[in-house]
């Protein structure tokens, strides 16, 4: 559970840094997400999640 909370905290750190350093680019990315088809977003989310699982599996072995 501690690892999960640490991972979630790191996600917040990274996302917060992106919004702080590149606010206009993040706004454009959010605008693009709003006009994308839900299926495309779902597919991208599943690919990102699967990639994350594989990376954790490789790193934590």
MODELLER restraints for C-alpha pairs under 7 A, 6 or more apart:
rsr = mdl.restraints
at = mdl.atoms
rsr.add(forms.Gaussian(group=physical.xy_distance, feature=features.Distance(at['CA:19:A'], at['CA:26:A']), mean=6.20, stdev=0.5))
